Amino acid sequence: MSKDAEIDKEFEAQLKGKMGWKCPCSLEIIDKESELKTVTCKKCGKTFKTNRKTDYCFDCEKTIK
């Protein structure tokens, strides 16, 4: 095994450790698109990102309920 191949394996192990990955198959997560969408609150006009189905920001949602 060449020295470069050993360095690559060490680098890959360090990278996985820093990112909390334990398995090489975890590298597929990188290509996953975010489920967050940008929403503008209908009450106050604040723009925010969320993964919920809502038309109001957290603050306005509290006052509505």
C-alpha positions in Angstrom: 0.0 0.0 0.0 1.4 3.4 -0.9 1.9 6.2 1.5 -0.8 8.3 -0.2 -3.4 5.6 0.2 -2.6 5.4 3.9 -2.9 9.2 4.3 -6.2 9.2 2.5 -7.6 6.5 4.9 -6.4 8.5 7.9 -7.9 11.7 6.5 -11.2 10.0 5.8 -11.3 8.5 9.3 -10.6 12.0 10.9 -13.3 13.6 8.7 -15.9 11.0 9.7 -14.9 11.4 13.3 -15.3 15.1 13.3 -18.7 14.9 11.5 -20.0 12.1 13.8 -20.1 9.5 11.1 -19.3 5.9 11.9 -19.9 4.2 8.6 -18.6 4.8 5.0 -22.2 4.6 3.7 -22.9 7.8 5.7 -21.1 9.8 3.0 -24.3 9.5 0.9 -26.0 12.0 3.2 -24.0 14.8 1.7 -26.2 14.8 -1.5 -29.5 15.0 0.5 -31.5 18.1 -0.1 -32.7 20.2 2.8 -36.3 19.9 3.8 -36.4 23.5 5.0 -38.5 25.9 3.1 -38.6 29.7 3.3 -41.9 31.1 4.6 -43.1 34.6 5.0 -45.5 35.2 8.0 -48.9 36.3 6.9 -49.4 38.4 10.0 -46.1 40.3 10.6 -44.2 39.7 7.3 -41.1 38.1 8.9 -39.3 35.6 6.7 -38.1 32.4 8.3 -37.1 28.8 7.4 -39.1 25.9 8.7 -39.9 22.2 7.9 -43.5 22.6 9.2 -46.6 23.4 7.2 -47.4 26.8 8.6 -48.0 30.3 7.3 -47.2 32.1 10.6 -43.9 32.7 12.5 -43.6 31.2 16.0 -44.4 34.6 17.7 -47.6 35.2 15.7 -48.6 31.5 16.1 -48.5 32.0 19.9 -50.8 35.0 19.8 -53.3 33.3 17.5 -53.8 30.3 19.7 
